[in-house]
Amino acid sequence: MVVQQHRSGGGARAVCALAAMGVMAAAAGCSGGGGDRAAADDRSGPGAVEAVRQAAAVLTGTDAEGASPARVTGKPAVTGGAEDPSAHAGARPDAGTKSGAGAESGAGTTAKVSTSMETAAGGTRVTIRGRGTYDFRSRSGRLKVVLPQDAVGKEEHLPITELLAPGALYMMNRGAGVPKDKWVRIDTTALADGNLVTGGATDPVAAAELLLGARAVTYLGESDLAGVTVRHYRGTTDIGRAARQAPAASRGALTAAAKGFRTDTVPFDAYLDEQGRLRKVRHRFSFANEGPAVEVVSTTLLYGFGVPVSVKIPAGRDIYTGEIRQGQQP
């Protein structure tokens, strides 16, 4: 079992348990498309809920009610270098995930991504940062996750390369006895958090899909985000509702999260640009059972829409299947 159920156990222990195979243990040591600008009178009440859900729907390929694909405008983004899924015998369902030549991805459905994940437990605050690219149509991306320095400023851990694919997370430089040239594959549908926290960065498509369950949303006004005017919305989302409305390719991970967390309600802040595109989202995941509450704050920043994205899923021979020694690094 990679991750304990979050509905049981203490707050700090829950965060530590998330990382039996994930990034959090290594870090803490257990210490293009869019639409017209929305009218001002549509930015509060039901209008705010709709704006947030629609921004999520455009990225994830559903409509705001999860019934059918959303229309996305923009020229196709053409990339290359991805692996043919038929190249390896016994290919997994996620094998060959790519944004390749001829891919039907809208210019607004690929983006550069910056992530941060911050948690505090036992008086220690830890922040994990990531950067990479993501294709929301193929639900695949590549991130380099940088673990924090130790107390004296020494970089203890190598950056971890993560490949995200439907139902799977691949990690290079995981450490703990894993050969440096091998990947670790994690089935995200088997994680109690659905990889909302375990990988040290919330899968960008999951971060967007969570907003499909948005409710009680308030419009807080305009602000500047790296030179872009954005509209700030604050509210809560229901993980169970988001899971039911998410596309089938992502439903398993969110369904696992809906069952695993103590509560289905997740507070968020979402920032949309004048075209209605999601530019930034911050989720606050809370663990509070027997011990003090522990909050994990996950932030996803999207920019550089239309960037080429290429993700090559590792062949079976490149995946490590041996035992991982917890609490050790290479």
N, C-alpha and C positions, 0 to 999 in steps of 0.2 A: 504494500500500500504506500503510494508515494506521499499522499497528503492526508492528514487526519480530517475527519469531519469537523467543521467549524462549530457545529451546534453543541459540541461537547469539549471539555478541557478548558484550561485557563487561557486568558488573553495572550500573555507573553508566550506560553507554550504553544498556542495555536499558530502564532507567527513563525516560531521555530519549526514547527511540524510541517509548515508549508514547504520547507526547503530540504526535505529528505533527499530529493534529487534536483531541486531547483536552485536558482541563483541566490535566494534570500539567505540561505545558510552560509554560503560562501562569503557573502557580503558582511553579515553581522556576526558570523561565528556562533549564532544563537546567543549573541550578546546583542479651369475650363468650364464645367457645367454650372447650372444655377438657374436663377430666375430674376424677375424684377424685384427691386427693393420693396420690402414690405411696407405697407401704409402704417402710419403711427398708431392708428386706432386698432390695428391687428396685433399689437405687441404686448398685450396683457390678457390674462384670463385664458380662454380657449385658444385665442390666437397665438399666444406664446407657446402653449403645448404643441399646437400644430406646426409652428415654425421649427421647433426643435426636432419633432418626429420626422418632418419632411427633410431636414438637413441630413438626418441619419439615413433616411430611405434612399436619398440620391446616391449616397456612397455605397450602400449595401445592396442595392438592386431590388428593393421592394418598394411598394407604395407605403404611405404612412400607416395603413392598416394591415400591412403584411400580406395583402391578398395577391398582388401581382407585381411584376417588375416595374420599377419607376423609369420614366423616360429621362435619359441623360443626353444633353447636347454636347457638342464638341467633336473635333476630329479624332480618329483613332490614334492612340499612342503606339508606335511600332518599336519593339525592342527585339533582342535576339539573344542567342547563346544558350538557350534553355535546352534541357535534356528531353529527348523523346521518351514518353512513358513506356513505350514498348521495347526500349533498349535492354531492359533487364527482366530476366525470368522471375516470376512470382512478384511482380510489382505491386506495391501497396496502393490503396485508393488515392493517397496523396502523392504518389510518385509522379514525377514529371511536371509538377505544378510549375507554371511559368506565365510570364507575359511575353509571348514570342511574336515573331513576324506574323502578321495577319490576325493578331489577337483583337477581339471585339471589345476593347476597353476604351471608354471615353476619356478625353483629355483631362476631365475633372475627376477621374477615378483612380489616378495614380498620384502619389505625392511623396515628397521628402518628409521624414518623420523624426521628431525629437521627443524623447520620453524621459520622465523622471518618476521615481518611486521612492517615497519617503516614509519611514516608519520610526517609531520610538518605543522602546521596550527596556525596562530595567534601567532607566535613566540615560540610555544611549540612543542618540538619533542617527540614523543611517539613511543616506540618499544614494540610490543607484541610478545612473544616467545611461541613456541609449540614443543611438542615432542611426538612421538608415533610410531605406525606401520601401514603399508598400504599394501593392496593386489590390484595390478593393474589389475588383471584379473576380479575379482568380483567388482572392483571399490568401495571398501569399506575399511574403516580404523578407527582407534581410536586415538585421540589426546588429550593431556592435554595442554590447552592454559593458559599461565600465564600472567596476566595483570600487567602493570607497577605499581611501588610504587608511592605514592603521593609525593608532593614536599619536605616533611620532612622525606621521607624514610619509611613511614608506609605502610604496605601492606593492602590496603583498600578492595581489592576484593579477593574472593576465586577463586582458579583456576577453569576454566570452562572445563568440559569434553565434547568433541565433538565426535559424531559418524557420519562418512561420508558414504553416500550410494547413489546409482544412483538417482538423482532427489531430494535428501533430505539431510538436515543437522539437527541433533539432538543435543541439548545443555542441559547439566545438570549444576546446579548452575548459571543459567542465572541471577537470582536475579529479582529485580523490581516486587516483589509481587508473583513470581512463587514459589510454595512450594518446599522445598529442596529435596523431594523425587520424583519430577516430571521432565519430560523432556519437552522441547519446540521443536516442529518440524517445520522446515521451508522448504517450497517448493522452491528449488533453481532455478527452471525454471521460477519462478515468480519474482525473484530478478533481478533488472536492471543490476547488475554486474555479474549475474550467479554464485555468491559465489566466485568470484575471490578475493574479499576484505572483504565482510560483516562478515564472520566468524572469522576474525582476523588471518586466515591462508588460503592461497590458497589451495583448494583441490589438493592433489598431482597429481591425474590423469589429472586434468584440467591444471595444470602447465606444464605437459608433452605434453598434446594434443595441447596446444597453439603453440608448436614448429612445429606442422604439417603444419602450415601456414608460416613457416620461409622463409625469402627472404633477399637478400642483406647481406649475411653473410660473415664475415671476420675471418680468422684464425689468432689468436694472439700469438700462441706459447704454449709451455709446461710450467706447473707449478706444485707445490706440494700442494696437498690437504689432510691434515691429514695423510701424509706418502704415499699417492697414487699419482702416476704421472698422470696428467690429461691434456687434450688438451683444450685450451680456445678458444671459438668461440663467437663473438659478432655480433649482427645483429638486425633486426626487424622482427616481425611476424604480420600477418594480422588475426585479430580475426574472421572475416567473412569466410576467406578461411579455417582456422582451424576448424570452426564449420561445414562447409560443408564436411570436410574429417574425422571428428571424428566419432567413432562408434555411433550407434543410441542411446545407453544408456546414452551418455554424450552430445548428440547434442543439447538438449533443453536448457541446462544451457549456453553453449557457444553461441547459437543463441541469447539468451536473452542479453548476454554481448555485442554481436556485434551490437545490436540495441540500447543498453543503453549508451555506452561510447560515448564521444564527437568525438573520432577518432578510427578507427579500428586498427591503427598502434601502436604496443607496442614494445619498445626496450627491448632487453634481452641480458644476458650473460649466456652461457651454457658451462659446463665443462664435458667432456667425458673421461672415462678411456681408457686404451689401448685395451680393448675389445669392445669399442664403446658404453658402457653403460652410461646413463646419471647419473652423480654423484651430480651435483649441477646446479641449474638454478635460475637466478635472473631476475624478470620482473619489469619494471618501468611503473606503471599506472599513467596517468596524468589527473588532473581535472583542466580545465582552461576555464572559461566562463566570467562571469561578474567581478569576483574578481581576485586576484593574483593566479597564478598557484599553485596547490597543488600536490605534487608528493607522491605516495604511492609505496614504494619499498618492494616487496615481494620476499623472498628467500626460496628455498626448497633444503635441503641437504638430499641425499639418501646414505645409507650405510647398512652394515649387511644384504646383499641380501640373500634370502632364509629363513628369520626368520619366525616362525609360526605366523599367524595372525588369531585372532578370534574376530568377531564382532557380538554381539547379539542385534538385533533391538528391541527397546522397544515395548511392547504390547500397544494396544490402551488405556487400562485403566491406563497406566503409563504416558500418555502424557497430559500435561496441555493445556486446551483449553480456559482458561479465559483471561481476559485483562491483559496486561503487562504495568506496570506503568513506563514510560520512566524517566530516570534520577535518579532512586532510586536503591539501592542495599540492600540485606537482612541484 
